[in-house]
Amino acid sequence: MNFGKRLINVVAINVALALFGLVVMAQTNSTSTPEQTGGGEKRSETPQPRGPEPKGLVPRFGIVWEGKLTRSGKPKDAEAWKWLREQGTNSIVNFRASNDIDYSSYGFGKILWIPMDNGRLP
């Protein structure tokens, strides 16, 4: 791969991560309580991130930041989408090249689609 293509890939990934961070921060700011923002008692222990669930309904599901950020592959069926909602997931960031899922039918209202197809810029 030549330098120009590498640079485009790096820029695309950085843009995607920055947008994802903005979505997470916007969601966090709109749903924070005094306890979460330091206005109440502070917890004595920091939650540890969990790794991928080995055999779950949602492939590669894992908690990145407890109560704020998870990551996963595409859920397998309607039951898996329901399970994902039960885990507290409110927003979806879709990096798939196609946007062929009606997320609102599964109860998700905040959707961000950043198509990443073989490293091409969205």
DOLUMTOR-675673 format. One record per residue: z, x, y of N, C-alpha, C, O, CB in turn. Coordinates in steps of 0.02 Angstrom, whole numbers, padded with zeros to 5 digits, always signed. Atoms other than C-alpha are relative to their C-alpha. Glycine has a CB too. Layout:
# residues N
ZXYZXYZXYZXYZXY/...
# end
This chain:
# residues 122
+00000+00043-00058+00000+00000+00000+00000+00045+00062+00038+00093+00065+00062-00049+00000/+00003-00043-00059-00046+00073+00169+00057-00017+00048+00093-00067+00040-00067-00008+00034/-00055+00007-00047+00073+00092+00314+00000-00066+00037+00052-00097+00047-00001+00057+00050/+00005+00063-00037+00009-00061+00409+00025-00059-00040+00060-00102-00014-00072-00013+00021/-00023+00055+00042+00039-00177+00263+00075+00004-00012+00109-00047-00013-00036+00000-00067/-00073-00008+00008+00213-00105+00235+00037-00024+00062+00087-00059+00057+00017+00074-00014/-00031+00021-00062+00255-00131+00417+00000-00075+00007+00050-00104+00028-00037+00032+00060/+00004+00073-00002+00196-00312+00409+00051-00031-00047+00085-00079-00030-00071-00024-00017/-00049+00026+00048+00303-00341+00254+00071+00007+00027+00111-00040+00021-00006+00037-00067/-00067-00011-00027+00457-00266+00337+00013-00049+00057+00067-00078+00061+00009+00072+00024/-00008+00046-00056+00430-00369+00495+00009-00072-00025+00052-00109+00000-00061+00004+00047/-00005+00068+00027+00404-00529+00393+00069-00013-00030+00099-00066-00020-00054-00012-00053/-00066+00008+00030+00564-00502+00296+00054-00003+00053+00100-00044+00049+00015+00057-00050/-00049+00001-00053+00663-00463+00453-00001-00066+00039+00052-00092+00057-00011+00058+00048/+00006+00064-00035+00597-00619+00541+00031-00056-00043+00068-00098-00017-00074-00016+00015/-00027+00051+00045+00640-00726+00389+00076+00004-00002+00109-00048+00001-00028+00008-00070/-00073-00007+00002+00817-00656+00379+00032-00020+00066+00085-00051+00067+00019+00072-00017/-00027+00019-00065+00844-00678+00566+00001-00076+00008+00050-00104+00031-00041+00032+00057/+00003+00073-00004+00788-00860+00559+00052-00031-00046+00085-00080-00027-00070-00025-00018/-00050+00026+00047+00896-00890+00407+00070+00007+00030+00111-00040+00025-00005+00037-00068/-00065-00010-00032+01045-00816+00499+00012-00050+00056+00068-00075+00064+00005+00070+00027/-00007+00049-00054+01013-00929+00648+00016-00070-00027+00057-00106+00001-00063-00003+00042/-00013+00065+00030+01009-01083+00536+00072-00003-00024+00106-00053-00012-00048-00013-00060/-00068-00001+00026+01172-01033+00453+00050-00002+00058+00099-00039+00054+00012+00062-00043/-00047-00001-00057+01257-00996+00620+00000-00067+00036+00053-00090+00057-00019+00056+00048/+00003+00065-00033+01196-01159+00697+00039-00051-00041+00075-00093-00014-00073-00023+00009/-00036+00046+00043+01263-01254+00548+00075+00013+00003+00115-00034+00005-00025+00005-00073/-00070-00019-00002+01428-01159+00553+00032-00023+00065+00087-00051+00065+00008+00076-00008/-00028+00019-00065+01454-01190+00739+00007-00076+00007+00052-00099+00040-00044+00026+00055/-00003+00073-00008+01419-01376+00723+00052-00032-00046+00071-00089-00035-00067-00030-00013/-00047+00029+00048+01541-01401+00577+00066+00037-00003+00106+00023-00047-00031-00002-00068/-00062-00039+00001+01682-01279+00619+00059-00042+00020+00054-00086+00063-00006+00061+00044/-00063+00030-00019+01861-01337+00628+00044+00054+00030+00028+00113+00022+00035-00034-00061/-00043-00052-00028+02003-01249+00720+00025+00049-00052+00034+00108-00037+00059-00033+00034/-00024-00045+00052+02063-01178+00554-00053+00051-00017-00036+00109-00032+00020-00040-00062/+00053-00046+00018+01893-01101+00520-00016+00049+00055-00042+00104+00042-00063-00039-00018/+00018-00043-00056+01873-01026+00693+00059+00041+00024+00054+00074+00076-00027-00041+00057/-00057-00041-00019+02044-00945+00700+00052-00037+00040+00102-00007+00061-00023+00059+00037/-00048+00038-00040+02134-01084+00793+00061-00022-00039+00111-00042-00009-00033-00060+00029/-00056+00021+00042+02248-01124+00647+00027+00059-00039+00019+00116-00020-00021-00056-00047/-00027-00053+00042+02335-01028+00510-00056+00040-00031-00108+00013-00050+00045-00029-00054/+00050-00042+00031+02240-00881+00442+00017+00008-00074+00075+00013-00093-00004+00069+00034/-00010-00010+00071+02215-00862+00257+00016+00073-00014-00010+00117+00020-00061-00023-00040/-00021-00068+00014+02294-00709+00180-00050+00038-00044-00050+00099-00044+00067+00000-00032/+00047-00035+00043+02155-00672+00057-00072-00019+00017-00085-00076+00038+00014-00016-00073/+00071+00011-00013+01968-00655+00079-00034-00020-00064-00028+00016-00114-00032+00063+00031/+00034+00019+00061+01863-00750-00047-00054+00051-00019-00088+00077+00025-00032-00070+00008/+00050-00047+00025+01753-00640-00154-00064-00037-00018-00062-00091-00046+00027+00039-00061/+00063+00032+00019+01567-00680-00175-00006-00004-00075+00017+00041-00111-00060+00038+00030/+00012+00008+00071+01518-00745-00345-00072+00021-00014-00115+00015+00029+00013-00072-00023/+00067-00020+00020+01368-00680-00438-00039-00060-00026-00016-00117-00020+00003+00053-00054/+00042+00054+00025+01229-00782-00517+00034-00038-00057+00069-00009-00098-00066+00027-00023/-00024+00041+00055+01277-00926-00629-00046+00013-00059-00107+00004-00053+00002-00077+00019/+00044-00020+00054+01213-00871-00800-00042-00056-00030-00101-00047-00042+00040+00030-00054/+00037+00055+00031+01164-01040-00872+00017-00065+00036+00053-00107+00008+00016-00006-00076/-00014+00060-00037+01172-01173-00739-00062-00042+00010-00116-00025-00014+00030+00017+00067/+00056+00044-00015+01063-01314-00679-00047+00031+00052-00106+00015+00054+00026-00067+00025/+00039-00030-00054+01005-01210-00531-00005+00075-00015+00045+00110-00016+00033-00013+00070/+00007-00070+00018+00932-01039-00575+00023+00047+00056+00011+00034+00115-00073+00015-00017/-00023-00054-00046+01010-00885-00493+00045-00026+00056+00047+00005+00109-00059+00034+00030/-00046+00025-00051+01137-00990-00397+00058+00049+00008+00086+00073-00042+00027-00070-00018/-00056-00044-00014+01268-00882-00314+00027-00012+00069-00010-00034+00114-00020+00072-00009/-00032+00007-00066+01390-00888-00170-00002+00067+00035+00025+00116+00010+00072-00027-00007/+00004-00060-00040+01353-00760-00037+00060+00003+00047+00092+00055+00054-00066+00002+00040/-00055+00003-00048+01483-00817+00091+00034-00067-00013+00006-00120+00002-00025+00007+00075/-00036+00060+00021+01613-00943+00030+00003-00052+00056+00026-00039+00111+00071+00018-00021/-00002+00056-00047+01593-01111+00117-00054+00002+00053-00058-00043+00094+00065-00001+00033/+00050-00006-00053+01446-01051+00222-00071+00013-00026-00119-00015+00001+00020+00055+00047/+00066-00021+00020+01302-00975+00124-00005+00010-00075+00035+00047-00105-00019+00065+00037/+00015-00010+00071+01233-00988-00052-00073+00018-00006-00111+00012+00042+00017-00063-00042/+00070-00014+00012+01070-00934-00129-00016-00021-00072+00027-00021-00116-00017+00075+00012/+00020+00022+00067+00971-00994-00278-00075-00003-00006-00112+00004+00044+00031-00068-00017/+00069+00017+00012+00804-01025-00357-00009-00075+00007+00038-00110+00028-00022+00024-00071/+00015+00071-00006+00722-01195-00360+00035-00039-00055+00027-00022-00114-00077-00012-00002/-00032+00042+00051+00828-01327-00449-00051-00029-00048-00108-00044-00029+00041-00055+00033/+00045+00020+00053+00754-01386-00613-00019-00073+00001-00076-00091-00016+00030+00017-00066/+00013+00072+00003+00769-01575-00595+00046-00036+00050+00083-00004+00086+00010-00028-00071/-00040+00040-00048+00851-01718-00497+00075+00011-00010+00113+00012+00038-00016-00075-00008/-00071-00013+00014+01018-01686-00583+00022+00067+00031+00077+00073+00057+00013+00001-00076/-00016-00066-00030+01012-01504-00525+00004-00005+00076+00047+00027+00106-00054+00051-00021/-00004+00010-00073+00976-01558-00345+00066-00034+00018+00097-00016+00068-00060-00042+00025/-00063+00034-00013+01126-01675-00354+00058+00050-00006+00104+00049+00035+00010-00059-00050/-00053-00050+00010+01235-01533-00421+00003+00047+00060+00057+00065+00083-00012+00040-00065/+00002-00045-00058+01177-01421-00277+00033-00033+00060+00070+00001+00096-00073+00018+00016/-00033+00036-00054+01231-01554-00151+00075-00002-00011+00114+00005+00037-00028-00072+00006/-00072+00002+00016+01400-01568-00240+00034+00067+00013+00095+00069+00023+00010-00020-00072/-00029-00066-00015+01425-01381-00212+00009+00011+00075+00034+00062+00096-00045+00055-00029/-00009-00004-00073+01422-01415-00024-00062+00023+00037-00059+00035+00098+00056+00047+00015/+00062-00022-00034+01242-01364+00013-00025-00056+00045-00033-00113+00023-00054+00020-00052/+00023+00049-00048+01183-01453+00170-00071+00013+00025-00107-00034+00042+00047-00002+00059/+00065-00020-00028+01028-01357+00225-00038+00041-00051-00009+00073-00095+00010+00041+00065/+00044-00037+00045+00879-01281+00135-00044+00045+00042-00073+00023+00091-00042-00049-00044/+00051-00045-00027+00778-01128+00183-00046+00016-00057-00026+00046-00107+00033+00067+00031/+00050-00006+00053+00619-01127+00080-00046+00058+00016-00081+00057+00067-00040-00066-00008/+00045-00057-00008+00528-00960+00061-00061-00005-00045-00103+00040-00045+00038+00065-00014/+00056+00009+00045+00405-01028-00067-00065-00011+00040-00063-00037+00095+00012-00060-00048/+00064+00007-00034+00220-01026-00022-00019-00073+00010-00052-00091+00059-00055+00036-00039/+00015+00071-00007+00208-01213-00051+00062-00039+00022+00118-00021+00006-00027-00029-00066/-00054+00043-00023+00312-01349+00030-00012-00069-00031-00027-00117+00005+00004-00003+00079/+00019+00060+00037+00288-01482-00104+00059-00042-00024+00051-00083-00069-00041+00020-00059/-00060+00037+00020+00465-01552-00118+00023-00044+00058+00027-00021+00115+00057+00048-00023/-00028+00045-00050+00533-01703-00025+00076+00009-00002+00110-00027-00037-00021-00075-00014/-00071-00016+00001+00705-01631+00012+00043-00058+00023+00100-00065+00001+00013+00060+00043/-00039+00057-00025+00761-01787+00104+00016-00049-00057+00067-00083-00054-00038-00036+00057/-00014+00045+00056+00748-01885-00059+00061+00023-00041+00089-00015-00079-00061-00006-00045/-00059-00027+00034+00887-01771-00126+00060+00004+00046+00112+00029+00026-00015+00069-00029/-00057+00003-00047+00997-01795+00028+00005+00059+00047+00056+00066+00081+00062-00005-00039/-00002-00057-00045+00953-01637+00125-00038-00019+00064-00094-00043+00061-00031+00063-00032/+00031+00018-00064+00916-01663+00310-00025+00060+00039-00073+00053+00078+00049-00038+00041/+00019-00059-00038+00904-01486+00378-00041+00046-00045-00015+00075-00093+00063+00037+00029/+00046-00039+00041+00753-01394+00307-00036+00050+00045-00060+00032+00099-00051-00046-00037/+00040-00051-00034+00673-01231+00364-00048+00030-00051-00026+00056-00102+00046+00055+00033/+00050-00027+00047+00510-01179+00280-00031+00062+00031-00062+00059+00084-00055-00054-00015/+00029-00063-00020+00458-00997+00297-00042+00024-00059-00017+00058-00104+00055+00054+00020/+00041-00017+00058+00310-00974+00178-00011+00075-00006-00037+00107+00039-00068-00035+00004/+00009-00071+00014+00311-00800+00101-00044+00004-00062-00022-00009-00117+00069+00037-00012/+00047-00005+00056+00157-00772-00007-00026+00071-00002-00067+00091+00039-00059-00051+00008/+00021-00070+00009+00133-00593-00067+00010+00042+00063-00032+00085+00079-00073+00003-00022/-00016-00040-00058+00213-00523+00090-00039-00016+00063-00031+00018+00113-00011+00070-00016/+00037+00019-00061+00096-00610+00212+00046-00034+00049+00091-00072+00030-00060-00046-00017/-00041+00031-00052+00171-00662+00377-00008-00076-00001-00062-00101-00015-00018+00028+00069/+00005+00073-00002+00213-00847+00393-00042-00024+00058-00051-00084+00067+00069-00030+00005/
# end
